[in-house]
C-alpha cells in the first residue's frame, strides 16, 4: 500500500491534481472559521453552552452534516453548500415530472449544462431566502439578544438593523456562491467530486470533537473507573466493544455500498467488414443501495419538523400544552421506539421513491434493445422492463433495510449506553455513509489515473 501511495505522487499530473484539491479544501476550511463582522462570537459560545432552543439546535446540527458548514457559528460560509444541494434535488425531481426539463436532460452534455445553469440561478435565490430567515432566527435559536454586536442590531429584539441584515445576506450568499465555484474547480482541475469532497471535509472536521471530549471525560474521571458508559462504570470490555462495533459497521457500509446485483446479458453479433463484433456475454450491474444517502437525509429532516412544532407549543399550558409536550417527546431522538419506528418507515418510503425517480426500467430496456443487448431468458421490450423492475424492487428492499439499520444504530447506542450522540454518530447515520461513499469515489478516480499510465489501482492485489 505504501508503495502504491508513493507511485501516486510520482505521476506529475495526478500529483498536481491532488495538491490543488488539498489547497482548495484548505481555503474552504479557512473561510469555515471566519465569522460575519456583525457577530459576537463570545456570546455565541456562552449561548451554545447554555443550550438555547434545543429543538432548533438539533435541527441545525442535522443540517450541518450535509451542508459542509457549522450553521451555529454564523460564518461567511454559514449556509454551506446546502442551497446548491437543495436546488440540485429540486431540478432532479422536476426533470422526472416536467416535460421541458426532461427533454433538456435527454439532450446530452448541452442539456446538462443548461440545467446546471438553472441550478446556479436557483441556488442564489435559495441563498437569499435562507440567509434572511436564518439571521432572523438566530436570536431565538440561542435564546439570546446579544448574538450580534451593539450598533448592528436592535437591543430590544436582538435582530439586525435592515441595512446590516442586507449586508449579512449579501456576504452569506457570496460565501455559498464561492463554495459552489470551489467545487466546480475541483471537478475541473482537481481529483474527485468537488461538492462531495467539501461535505466530506466538513464531516471529518467534526469527528475529532467527540474523541477529544471522550479523552477529557477520561482525564477528569481519573481513568476508566470513574467514567460512565452504559449507565455504569466504564470498563476495558465496553471500550473494546465500541471499537469492534465501529469496525463492524464500517465493514458493513463498505460491503453494501459496493454491493451489486449482476444481471447476465449478451450483446448481438455485428459484422463490420471482415470482422465479427459483439456476441459477448457480460453483466448489467445494478447497485444494491441505489438511493445512496438521500433516504436518510429526507427521513431525518422530516422527523425534525413534528418535534420542533410540538415543542414550540408545549409551553402553552393546560391539556393542549401537556399533549404537545407528550407528542414532542415521542418524536424526539431520545424516544427509542416511536422515533426509530417512524425513522425506519420513512427510510423505506424514500428508498423506493428516490429509486423510482433515478432508475427507469423502461428507458433501460429501450437502450438495451437499441444496442442489441438482451438479458438472457427474457425477450427485449416489455418483458425485459418487467424483469428489471422486479429485480429493482427486491434489491431496494435489501438496500432500505441496510440503510435503516445503519441509521438507527447511533440512536440505540446513544440511549442504551448513555454516550454522547456525536460520538455515537461514528457508528452509522448520514455522516458515516457520506464519508465512505465519497472516499470510494475518490479512490476510483485515482485508480482510473493509475490505470491510464499502466499502474495497478489502489484496490488491486
DOZAMI-447864 format. One record per residue: residue in three letters; x, y, z of N, C-alpha, C, CB in turn. Coordinates in pm, whole numbers, plus 50000, padded with zeros to 5 digits. Glycine has a CB too. Example, Ala and Ser with C-alpha at 12.3 -4.5 7.8 and 13.67 -1.06 7.14 Angstrom:
BEGIN
ALA513194943150780512304955050780513204967050780511314955350905;SER512854977550708513674989450714512905000350787514084994050572;
This chain:
BEGIN
UNK500824988050000500005000050000500865012650000499075000050121;UNK501945012850082502825024450085503505026549951503865023050196;UNK503835015449883504445016549751503475022549651504915002849702;UNK502185018849660501185024449570500985039349596499845017049586;UNK500995043249723500865057449756502055065249703500725059449908;UNK503265059149712504455065749658504335067649507505715057549692;UNK503785057549440503635058249294502685069649255503115044849238;UNK501645071749336500685082349307501395095849293499605083149418;UNK502335098649384502995111649384504175112349288503465115049522;UNK504465101449216505485101949112504875105248975506215088549105;UNK503545105548966502865108948840502575123948844501535100448819;UNK503225132048759503105146848771501665151948764503895153348661;UNK500875147048669499515152248654498655148848775498875146548527;UNK498755136448823497965132248939498415139649064498065117048960;UNK499725141449078500245148849194499735163149194501795148749195;UNK499715169549077499225183249067497745184049102499465188748925;UNK496955174549057495525174349088495275172849238494835163149012;UNK496045163949301495865161449445496225173749526496705149349490;UNK497365180149496497795191849571496835203649549499215195849531;UNK496315205149426495335215749402494055213449481495015216749253;UNK493605200849486492415197449563492615200549712492045182649544;UNK493775196749765494075199449906494135214449933495405192949945;UNK494685222149839494755236749856493355242849860495575243149743;UNK492495238649769491125244149766490345240149891490385239349640;UNK490565227949940489905223750064490425231750183490115208850088;UNK491725235150181492295243350289491675257350288493825244250276;UNK491465263050168490805276150157489395275350216490745280850008;UNK488705264350185487355262450242487395262050394486725249450189;UNK488395255150451488475254050595488795267450662489515243750633;UNK489555275950591489855289250647488565297650653490935296550560;UNK487815297850543486555305350543485535299850640485975305450405;UNK485635286850670484745280050765484835286350904485105265050773;UNK486005292450936486245297851071485965312751082487665295051112;UNK485685319750970485555334450973484105338450999486045340750839;UNK483875344851112482515349351146482135361651065482415352451297;UNK480825364051054480345376550995480815388151082478785376450982;UNK481085399951023481635411251101480695416351210481965422651009;UNK479395413451200478445418451300478125408151410477155422751230;UNK478865397051413478575386251507479415387751633478845372451443;UNK478835384351748479525384351876479905369851909478635390651989;UNK481125365351876481485351251894481495346752039482845348651834;UNK481855355852131481865352052273480475348652323482465363252359;UNK479475356452280478095353852322477585340852261477185365552281;UNK478015337752139477595325252075478115313352155478105324551929;UNK479375314252203479935303252283479145301452413481425305852314;UNK478815312552476478065311852602476665306052578477945325852668;UNK475985311252475474625306652446474625292152399473975315452340;UNK475675288252324475775274352277475965264852394476935272952177;UNK476785268952491476985260452609475725259652694478145265852693;UNK474925270452697473695270352775472615261752715473185284352791;UNK472675259652584471695250752520470725257852430470935243352624;UNK470145269252474469185276452391467975268052357469845281152264;UNK467445269952239466285262252192466785248752142465505270052079;UNK466595238152222467155225152190466625219552059466875215452301;UNK465315221052033464725215451912465325221751786463205217351913;UNK465475235151789466035241851672467515238851657465815256851683;UNK468245237851768469665234751759469885220751706470335236351896;UNK469015211451745469105197851691468895197951540468085188651759;UNK467935206051495467675207251351468895212851280466445216251326;UNK469545222951340470735228751279471895218851276471155241351354;UNK472055211051383473115200951385472915190651275473165194051520;UNK471645186751253471355176951150471655182651011469875172451158;UNK471265195350990471515201750861472995203950837470765215050852;UNK473765206150944475195208850930475955196950875475775212951063;UNK475415184750894476115172750849476315172950699475335160250888;UNK475265176650622475395176250477475395190150413474265168050418;UNK475775200350490475885213850433477325218650426475065223550515;UNK478285210750478479705214650479479905227650556480225216050335;UNK479205229150668479325241250747478865238650890478525252750685;UNK479335247150983478815246951119477805258351127479955248351227;UNK476525255151109475505265351093475355273951218474175258851058;UNK475725268651334475535276151458476545287451477475605266851575;UNK477625287751397478685297551419478505310451339480005291351385;UNK477545311251248477225323351170478485328751101476595334351261;UNK479085320651015480295324450943479945329050802481305312750939;UNK480965333150727480725337350589480285325450503481995343850529;UNK480645313250546480165301150479479055294650562481335291150457;UNK478275302950632477285297850727476255288750666476595309150793;UNK475845291350542474855282750478475485270250417474115290450370;UNK476805270450404477485259050344477065257150199477195246450423;UNK477055244850157476715241350019475285236350009477685230749964;UNK474525237250121473175231750125472225238050023472615233450262;UNK472255251350000471355256849897471585250749759471525271749888;UNK472845248049724473145241949594472615227749588474655242049567;UNK472775220249698472255206549702470745206649692472705199349831;UNK470095215949763468625216949757468155220149616468125227749855;UNK468845229549550468475233149412468685221249318469305245349363;UNK469755213749337470025202049252468945191449270471405196049284;UNK468525189249395467475179349421466155183849359467305177049573;UNK465855196849371464605202249313464565199949163464465217349345;UNK465675203049093465695201448948465715186748908466905208548888;UNK466315178248991466285163848960464865158348972467225156149054;UNK464135163049073462745158749088461865164448975462195163049225;UNK462095177148941461305183448835461555176748700461635198448827;UNK462795172248678463125166048550462375153148526464605163548542;UNK461855147148633461115134548617459615136848596461325125848738;UNK459155149248618457705151848604457385163448509457115154748740;UNK458385171748476458145183348390458795181048254458705196348456;UNK457995181148149458445177248015459625185547963457295178347919;UNK459605199147974460735206947921462085203047983460495221647944;UNK462115200948117463365197048182463745182748143463245198248334;UNK462755173948130463035160248089463645160047949461745151748093;UNK463145168847862463695169747726465135174847729462815178947639;UNK465395185047815466755190147828467715179447878466775202147922;UNK467235171247972468075160848032468495150547929467335154048147;UNK467635148347827467935138347725468765143847609466645132547671;UNK469105156747614469875162847507471375161047524469565177447498;UNK471775153747626473195150947646473915162147720473855148647514;UNK475165164547681476015174047752475455188247747477415173847694;UNK474925192447630474375206047618473185207947712473945208847473;UNK472315197847723471165198647813471585199147958470245187047790;UNK472595191147994473075191248133473685204748170474125180148154;UNK474405210948076474975224148104473875234448128475875228747987;UNK472795233548051471685242948068471015240848204470645241447954;UNK470815228248243470215225348374471115230148486469935210148389;UNK472445228448471473395233348572473325248448585474815229048536;UNK473115255248472472995269848476471735273948554472945275748333;UNK470615267148528469395269948603469575266848751468215261748546;UNK470325256248780470575252348920471345263148993471335239048927;UNK472325269348926473095280148989472215292149021474265284448897;UNK471345295848925470435307048950469515304049068469605310148823;UNK468995291849071468105287949182468855287949314467495274049156;UNK470145284349311470955284349433471065298349491472355278749404;UNK471305308349406471395322249454470075326649517471785331849339;UNK468955323049452467645326449509467415319949644466555322449414;UNK467785307049656467635300049784468545306049890467935285149768;UNK469745310249851470675316349947470085328950007472015319549880;UNK469515337449923468925350049972467785347150069468425358649853;UNK466925337750031465775334350115466215327950246464815324850039;UNK467095317850238467505310550358468335319150452468305298150319;UNK469265327250398470115335350485469305346150557471235341850404;UNK468285351650490467445361950554466745356250678466395367350453;UNK466075344850663465355339050776466305332450876464335328850726;UNK467435327750829468455322050917468955332651016469635316550834;UNK469255344650966469745355351052468645360151147470265366950968;UNK467395360251100466285364151187466075354051300465005365651105;UNK466345341351272466045330751369467135328851474465805317751297;UNK468365333551448469465330551539469255335451683470725336451484;UNK468755347851706468495351751846467505342451916467965365951850;UNK466515337351842465545328051901466185314451927464325326451809;UNK467005309751834467635296551849468535296251971468445293051723;UNK469315306951991470245307352103469635313452229471485315152065;UNK468355317752218467685324152332468515335452390467385313752440;UNK469105343552302469955354652345469765366352248471455350252352;UNK469685378552303469555390552222470895397252195468615400452289;UNK471975390952242473315396752226474165388852128474025397552361;UNK473525380952040474265373251941475035382551847473305364251860;UNK474415393951814475055403751727475595415451809474065408751619;UNK476675421551762477335432251835476465444751844478665435751769;UNK476715452751949475995465351965476285474551846476405472352098;UNK475265481651803475395490551689474955484051559476815495051676;UNK474915470651559474465463351440473015458551453475375451551413;UNK472525457751577471215451651599470365460151692471375437651656;UNK469085456951695468145463451785468265457051923466675462351730;UNK468675464552026468885458452159467635451852216469375468952256;UNK466465456652179465215451252235464895437452179464065460852208;UNK465185435252051464815422451988466025413751956464045425151861;UNK467215419851943468395412251904468525410251755468385398851970;UNK467565415251676467615413651530468455424751467466185413851472;UNK469105421651357469935431351287469075442651230470735424451175;UNK469675454651226469025465551153468965461951005469785478951174;UNK468015467850933467725463750796468945464350705466625472350739;UNK469715475450711470855476650618471955466550652471425490950623;UNK472145463750782473125453550819472615439550785473465454450968;UNK471315437650793470715424850753470975422250604469185424650783;UNK470805432650522471045431350378472515428350349470615444150304;UNK473415435050422474845432550403475205418250443475685442650484;UNK474645413550555474915399850600474395389550501474295397350738;UNK473205391950447472635383050345473525382650222471215387550307;UNK474025394450181474895395250064476195387350088475225409850031;UNK476775388650207478025381650238477815366550237478575386050375;UNK476735361750300476495347350307476145341550170475365344450406;UNK475435349450089475125344849952476405343549871474145354449883;UNK477285353549883478575352849813479415341149864479345366049831;UNK479335338349994480085327050050479655313849991479915326750200;UNK478345311649979477855299249918478205298549770476335297949937;UNK478095310049699478475310349557479965307049540478175324149495;UNK480795311949634482225308749629482475293949653483005317149732;UNK481735287949748481875273549771481455265549647481025269249892;UNK480385270049581479935263549459481045264249352478635270249407;UNK481705275949343482805277549248483985268549286483265292249243;UNK484295267649416485375258749461485105244349419485535259549614;UNK483865239849439483515226249400483695223949251482085223049440;UNK483325233849169483475232549025484935232448984482735243748954;UNK485785240049054487225240049023487835226549057487945251249100;UNK487385220449166487885206949199487455197049093487385202349339;UNK486205198149046485735189348939486575190848813484265192148907;UNK486905203448777487585206148650489085203548657487335220348608;UNK489725207548766491185207148771491755198448882491725221048785;UNK490895194148975491365185849085491015171349066490795190849215;UNK490825164249178490515150049175489285147549261491715141449225;UNK488335139949212487125136849287485995146549257487415136949435;UNK484855144049322483685152649308483795164149407482365144749330;UNK483815176649356484095188149441483105190149552484145200249358;UNK481805189849521480785192249623480835181449730479375192849560;UNK480995168949687481065157849783482285159149874481095144449709;UNK483415163349817484625164849899484465176050001485845167549809;UNK483765186849965483515197550062482675192450179482815209449994;UNK481645184550147480805178950253481615169450339479585171650192;UNK482435160950274483265151450349484255158750440484015142050253;UNK484845169750390485775177450472485085183150596486395188950390;UNK483835187750579483085192750693482785181850795481785199050647;UNK482475169750745482195158450836483445154250911481625146550757;UNK484565152750839485815148450903486305158751003486895145850797;UNK486035171650976486465182051070485695181251202486285195951008;UNK484475176051198483665174851320483985162251399482195174951284;UNK484625152551338484835139651404485795140051523485355129851304;UNK486885148251520487775148251638487135153351766488995156451609;UNK486075161551754485495167851873484985157751976484355177051833;UNK484175147651938483735137952039484885129452094482685128851981;UNK485925127052013487085119752063487805127952170488065116351947;UNK487945140952143488575149752243487735150152370488745164052186;UNK486405150752354485525150952471485635137952551484075153252428;UNK485745126652481485905113752549487215113452628485885102152447;UNK488275118952569489555119452640489465128452764490675124552546;UNK488755139852749488585148752866487825141852977487855161652825;UNK486765134352940486005126953042486895116753110484775119952978;UNK487735110053031488645100153085489645106653181489385092852971;UNK490165118353140491155125453222490525130953350491795136853143;UNK489335137053338488685142853455488245132153555487475151053413;UNK487875120253503487415109553591488565102053655486535099853514;UNK489805104853610490965097953667491125083753618490865097953815;UNK490605080753502490745067253446489405061053414491505058153543;UNK489435048453371488215041453332487245039753448488555028053274;UNK487785038553569486925035453683485895046253710487765033253806;UNK486245058953676485315069653705484415073553589486055081453750;UNK484725068653470483925072253353482605064653354484695069353223;UNK481585070753294480255064953290479895061153147479205074553348;UNK479765048453121479305043352993478325032153022480495038352903;UNK477245031852948476225021452962475605021753101476815007652935;UNK475475033853156474775035453283475605031853404473565027153282;UNK476845027653386477665024053499479115027653473477545009253530;UNK480015021653547481425024753529481915018653399482255019553646;UNK482735026553328483295021653202484345010953231483915033253120;UNK484475001553143485474991053156486184989353024484824977753202;UNK487284982153027488024979452905487174971552807489324971952936;UNK486294963052860485424955052774484454964152696484624944652858;UNK483894974252765482994983552698483704991352587482384993252799;UNK484904996152618485665003752519485994995052398486965009352581;UNK486444982652423486764973452313485524969852233487434960752366;UNK484384968652303483144965452233482754976852137482014962852334;UNK482914989352182482635000752095483575000951975482745013752174;UNK484854997951998485824997851888485484986951787487254995951942;UNK485134974851838484774963851748483514967151668484564950951828;UNK482544973251735481294976851668481544987051558480284982351768;UNK482474996451583482795006451481483334999751354483825016551536;UNK484294990751369484874984051253483854975151185486104975851294;UNK482954968951262481914960551203480944968751118481144952951312;UNK480544980451170479624988951095480284994250969479125000651182;UNK481554998650979482255003750862482384992750756483655009150901;UNK482684980450799482784969250705481454966850636483244956550778;UNK480354967350712479034965550651478684976550553477984964750759;UNK479044989050587478785000250498479554998650368479155013550565;UNK480824994650378481634992550258481034981350173483094989150296;UNK480634970450238480104958850165478844962450087479804947350263;UNK477924969550152476664972950085476864984249983475604977050189;UNK477754993750014478005004749921478534999549787478995014749982;UNK479404989449793479964983749671479134972149616481374978949697;UNK478094967949691477304956349650476544958749521476334952549760;UNK476544948649434475854949549305475064936649280476854952149190;UNK473984938149207473244926649153473594925949005471664927949175;UNK474374915948966474844914748829473874905948749476274908748825;UNK473234912248651472264905248567472964900848439471034914448534;UNK472984887648410473664882748289472984888248163473674867348285;UNK473794893348071473284898447944474224894147831473154914047948;UNK473744895747710474534891647594474254901347479474224876847551;UNK475314906047416475164915347304475074907647173476354925447299;UNK474354913447076474184906846946475464908146864472974912846869;UNK475644898846769476814899246682476604909146568477114885246626;UNK477674916846539477644926346428478804923146334477724941146480;UNK478564924046206479614921746107480064935146053479114912445992;UNK481314938646078481914950946028483054947345933482414960046146;UNK482774948245803483764943945706483974929045714485084951245727;UNK485204925245747485514910945762485534906645908486844907845697;UNK485214915645997485304912446140483914910446199486054923646217;UNK483824900946287482584898346361482754904046501482244882946366;UNK481894913546536481994920246666480764917146750482164935646648;UNK480894918346881479784915746971479644900947001478494920946912;UNK478444897547048478184883547083478814879347214478654874546976;UNK479284889047293479974885747418478984884947533481054896147449;UNK479284876147627478494875147750479044885247850478534860647808;UNK478144892947909478564903148005477514904348114478784916747934;UNK477694914448200476784916348313476274930648315477484912848447;UNK475034932048356474434945248378474434947648529472974946048317;UNK475354956148581475444958148726474394967948778476834963048765;UNK473664964148881472694972948946473064973749095471194967848927;UNK473264985849143473684987649282472584983549379474085002249307;UNK472994977149488472044973149592471474985649661472714963749695;UNK472364995049693471935007549756471845018249648472915011949871;UNK470825017449565470665026449452470395040849496469545021649363;UNK469755042649609469335056049654470435063649728468125055049743;UNK471525056949766472595063749838472145068249977473085075649759;UNK472535080550014472205085850147470955094450146473365093950201;UNK470355096450028469215105650019468035101550109468745106449876;UNK467675088650120466555085050209466795089050354466305070050203;UNK468025087550404468325091350542468215106450558469735086550583;UNK468705113850459468625128550465467185133150470469345134850344;UNK466355127850380464945131750376464225127550504464245125550254;UNK464445115150548463735109950665464095117750791464045095150685;UNK465395120050813465805127150934465325141650932467325126750949;UNK465325147950814464845161850804463355162650835465125167550665;UNK462565153250782461125153450807460795150750953460425143250719;UNK461565141851017461285138551157461595150151251462075126251198;UNK462445159351208462745170951291461565180551299463965178251236;UNK460745180651194459665190551187458595188451294459015190151050;UNK458025176251310457005174751416457535177251556456405160851410;UNK458795173151583459375175651716459495190551742460755168951729;UNK459925197951641460065212451657458705219251677460765218451534;UNK457705214951599456365220951609455745218251745455445215551497;UNK455775205551790455155202051919455875208752036455145186851938;UNK457225209352028457975215652137457745230752141459455212652123;UNK457405236652027457145251052025455835254552094457115256151881;UNK454865245052097453545247652158453375241252296452455242652066;UNK454415234752346454245227752473454205237252593455365217752492;UNK454645249652572454665259252683453335266352701455755269652660;UNK452335262552622451035269252630450265266352757450205265352513;UNK450585255452826449885252052947448595244552921449605264353026;UNK447995238853025446745231653011446915218352938445735240152938;UNK445755212652901445795199652834446485200452698444365194152817;UNK446345211852629446975213352498448505213252511446505226352429;UNK449005220552610450445220852633450985207252671450795230952740;UNK450235200152759450685186752800450675177052682449805181352914;UNK449645178152596449575169352478450735172052384448235171352404;UNK451045184952361452165188452272453495183752332452215203752247;UNK453645184852465454875180052530455015164952514454865183852679;UNK453885157552528453915142952512454275139152368452555136852551;UNK453645145752270453935142752130455355146952092452925149752039;UNK455825158152148457195162452122458205152352174457455175952185;UNK457905146652292458805136352347458785123652262458415133152491;UNK457615120352206457515108452121458365109751994456055105952082;UNK458425121951939459175123951815460595128951840458455133851727;UNK461025129451965462395133651994463335121851973462515139152138;UNK464605125051957465595114751930465795105452049466925121251892;UNK465415109852168465565101452287464505090552297465525110052412;UNK463445091552217462385081352219462845069152140461055087052160;UNK463075058152210463655046252146462715040152044464015035952251;UNK461435038652078460535031151990459915040051883459445024352071;UNK459195050751925458425058851830459315065151724457645069651902;UNK460375071651767461255078551673461855068651574462365086051748;UNK462395057551626463045047751537462045041051443463765037151620;UNK460795038951491459785032751406459475041651285458495030051487;UNK459175054351312458875063451201460095065951114458345076751255;UNK461285065851175462525067451100462675056150997463755067651197;UNK462455043851040462575032250951461515032750840462435019051031;UNK460275036050878459195036850778459525047250671457855040250845;UNK459995058950713460325069450617461515065650530460615082550689;UNK462485058750587463645054450507463215044750398464715047850597;UNK462355035250431461865025850330461075033250222460975014950396;UNK460235042750264459425050250167460325058050070458465059850240;UNK461295065450126462135073850041463125065449958462895083950126;UNK463475053550005464315044749923463595041149793464685031750001;UNK462345036849805461575033349685461245045849603460285025949724;UNK460965056849671460625069249600461815074249518460175080149700;UNK463005075049580464175080149511464645070649401465305082549611;UNK464545057449427464925047749324464005048649204464905033649381;UNK462705050949228461755052249117462065064449031460325053249170;UNK462655074849092462985086949017464285085148938463105098949111;UNK465295079049001466615078248939466805066048851467675078249045;UNK465995055648870466145043248792464865040948712466455031048884;UNK464995041348580463835039748491463975026848412463685051948396;UNK463275015948452463415003148381463015004048234462584992448449;UNK462035012648204461575013848065462685019447976460325022948056;UNK463325030348021464415036147942465585026447928464895049248005;UNK465895019348037467005009948032466714998547935467295004348172;UNK465464993447936465094982647844465164987447699463664977547876;UNK464744999947673464815005347537466255007247492464075018647529;UNK467135011947583468545013647548469215000247519469295020747660;UNK468874990047598469424976647572468964971547436468984966747683;UNK467714974247403467174969647275467854976847158465654971947269;UNK468084989947173468754997547067470184992847046468735012447101;UNK470854989147154472254984847144472404970147107472954987447275;UNK471264963447087471324949347051471744940247164472264947646938;UNK471454944347288471814936247405470544930547466472594944747510;UNK470594917847503469444911347564469834905647699468884900147472;UNK468844904747788469024897847915468594883447894468204904548032;UNK469494874547921469254860447889468004855247959470464852047929;UNK467134849047880465904843447932464724852847926466104839148072;UNK464924865047873463844874947868463864881947732463984885347984;UNK462684883347672462574889747542462794904947556461204886847479;UNK463354911247453463534925847459462184932947467464304930747335;UNK462214944847527460994952747537460304951447671460044948947430;UNK459014948747669458204948647791458664938047890456744946347757;UNK458994926047841459404915347933460694918948006459584902147856;UNK461634925147934462874929547998462604940448100463874934647893;UNK461704949848063461354960748156460724955248283460394970648089;UNK459794945848271459154940048389460154932648477458024930448347;UNK461094925648412462094918248488462994927948566462944909348395;UNK463454938648500464314948548567463584955148684464784959148467;UNK462294957948664461514964248771461364954748890460124968348718;UNK461154941848863461024932148972462334930749050460594918448916;UNK463454930248977464754929349043465014941749127465884927548939;UNK464664953549072464914965949143464104966749272464584977849053;UNK462864962049270462024962149390462634953249498460594957449356;UNK463154941749458463714932349556464994937649619463984918849491;UNK465924942449536467204946949594467044960349666468274948049484;UNK466034968349627465794980749701465334977749843464744989349629;UNK464584966849860464164962749994465384959650081463214950449987;UNK466364952650022467594949350096468374962150128468484939550015;UNK468504971050027469224983550050468544992250154469354991149921;UNK467194992750153466465000650251466644994950392464975001350214;UNK466614981750403466824975450534468204978650589466624960250525;UNK469194978350501470564981750543470644996250589471554979250428;UNK470075005450511470095019550549469395021850682469445028050440;UNK468275014850703467535016450829468375012050948466225008450824;UNK469065000650934469904995651044471035005551074470484981751009;UNK471725010150968472835019450988472345032651048473555022050854;UNK471145037051008470625049951054470245049651202469415053950972;UNK469705038451252469225038351391470305033951490468025029151404;UNK471445028751442472495024451535472955035851626473695018951456;UNK473215048151575473615058951667472575061951774473895071451590;UNK471285061551738470225064351837470195053651944468855065351767;UNK470345041051904470315030052001471515030952094470285016351930;UNK472705033552038473905034452121473825046352218475155035652033;UNK473365057752166473305069652250472355067652368472865081752167;UNK471235060752345470245058752452470595046952542468875056652392;UNK471055035852482471305023752561472585024752643471365011752470;UNK473635030952585474925031352654475205045052715476045027652558;UNK474265054652697474385067852759475695074852718474315066652911;UNK475995074452589477175081352540476715093052454478095071752459;UNK477625102452433477315114452355476885110552214478535123852349;UNK475825117552163475315113852030476345116451921474035121652000;UNK477165126951936478195129551835479205118151827478925142551866;UNK479495111851943480365100151942479635088151883480845097052084;UNK478355086751916477575075451863477415076351712476205074951929;UNK477465088551656477305090051511478465084151433477145104651475;UNK479575080951502480665073651437480195060051387481845071851534;UNK479155054751448478735040851423477595039951323478325034251552;UNK477315050351251476265049651150475715063451118475135040551196;UNK474575063551049473945076151015474505082150887474105085751127;UNK474065094250861474415100950737475905103350725473685114050726;UNK476555107450834477975110950828478825099350778478465115450965;UNK478625087650837479445076050801479185071950656479155064350896;UNK477945071950613477615068050476478235077650375476105067450457;UNK478125090650401478705100450310480225098950303478325114750353;UNK480855097650421482315096650424482805084450347482815095950569;UNK482165072950366482575060750297482315061850147481835048450354;UNK481155066950108480815068149966481775077449892479375073249950;UNK482075089049952482975098549889484395093049884482955111949963;UNK484805086049990486155080249992486315070049879486445073650128;UNK485315061549857485415051749750485385058349613484285041549761;UNK484595068749598484575076049471485935082249443483485086949472;UNK486585087649547487915093549531488945082849493488345100749661;UNK488875071349558489805060349527489615055749382489605048449624;UNK488375054849337488115050649199488655060749099486625048649176;UNK488555073949130489095084149040490625083049033488675098349088;UNK491255080749148492725079049149493115066449073493255078349294;UNK492335055649093492605043149020492575045048870491585032449060;UNK491595052948821491485055048677492735061948621490245063348644;UNK493325071348700494565077848656495735068048658494885090048747;UNK495785059348760496875049648768496815039648653496835042348902;UNK495625035248619495465025448511495875031448377494005020448504;UNK495605044548357495955051048231497465051248207495405065248229;UNK498245051048314499715051048298500305037348333500355061948388;UNK499445027048320499885013048332500395009548472500985010148232;UNK499715014748574500005010948713498785003648769500355023448800;UNK499014995748873497904989148940497144999049025498404977549026;UNK495814996649037494995005249119495225003049267493545003249087;UNK494705012149350494885011149495494234998749552494335023449564;UNK493114994249493492364982749546492754969549481490884984949529;UNK493684969949384494114957649319495204950849401494614960349177;UNK495154937449402496184929949475497434928549389495644915949518;
